[in-house]
């Protein structure tokens, strides 16, 4: 009995101290810890997901607030008149030349013979076919478009210091068969090679610009401020499209010696002449200009431009003494307004030449336009205009013209394609009465 008890005791002791004796309770404890850790991880994961959702919501709210602030800033900016937008076409405005900017990433320069002088070459080719009905015949005439004749421009600038820039501009007309020369008797008027510009200038940011040589007079362009983007074929000088065409008299339908450009005058300043010109610095969109010419001719002009409240506007006014026999002073003015969101625009212009022995020469012009974004290649501009010239070419003769224009821009290629229908009518108080002239013009301008 004692032996049995001893053996039983030994077996029991071996079981108690064997590794497996406590296995089941230890596994149970580990499983409990794992479950507790999993619950903690799950709780933290849910907390992180909640925080991420809150961050996303706050980020979206910040983006919405930023968008609202930008919209308010843009709206506030549009409600404040600013200085002129320098991107406006300056081909007939006060800017005689613009210096080539230092370090500008888009500047196009070529090699100059002078180390400190930058030289750029640019220009345009502007060709059209005019289909003209003069009341007797309908013919096609291939012309250089006088609204903006073909040309090449050499512009040189040298920066003297932070305030002063020295510049020079040489511009040549290269225009076969200009529209102002071509007519029924001379369909191929020949080549025109002449100087448009030959001037030097000293430009100071503080004191203004002084120019010497042939170029725009101070008053030139004051009648042709225009934001319609159709000036390549339609602007206040309506005769430019077919200025050389001869009116045909009624009755026997013979041609007269009276050209379209004699019957329609915009009185747009003193044109391009050899002159000494001064332009003040711009202040709040305003600028004064004046020039002196040979034979004691002179002129002065006030220019203005600005944008705000969703609109862009430009305007100008001038007076000049042209030193014409039988005439006194000449006046011109124009204004153009563009609504930037819709592209709708309005242009008004007038000109006057005081005369001593006959009625004053007067011109009135109005244009309504629309600039649209139909195509990705560029904007499309439409315009309809009306012009009346009084007492030209003789006293009590009145010229009337109406036009419908469309221009398609191909912005990446510096190209415009244009269409114009224009009617020229001349109401005469002297014989002979003349037929109307109808013109359809199709063409293209390529800038380089």
Secondary structure, DSSP 8 states (H G I E B T S, - for coil): -HHHHHHHHHHHHHHHHSGGGGHHHHHHHHHHHHHHHHHHHHHHHHHHHHHHHHHHHHHHHHHHHHHHHHHHHHHHHHTS--S--TTS--TTSS-------TT-TT---B--SSTT-EEEEEEEEEEEEEEEE-SS-EEEEEEE-TTS--EEEEEEEEE-SSSEEEEEEEEEEE-TTBTTT-BTTBS-----EEEEEEEEEEEETTTEEEEEEEEE-TTTTTT----SS-TTT-SS-GGGGTTT-EEEBTTT--EEEEEHHHH-----TT-EEEEEEEE---BTTEEEEEEEEGGG-EEEEEEEEEEETTEEEEEEEEEEE---TTEEEEEEEEEEEEETTT-EEEEEEEEEEEESSS--EEEEEEEEEEEEEEETTEEEEEEEEEEEEES-SSTT-EEEEEEEEEEEEEGGGTEEEEEEEEEEEEE-SSS--B--EEEEEEEEEEE-
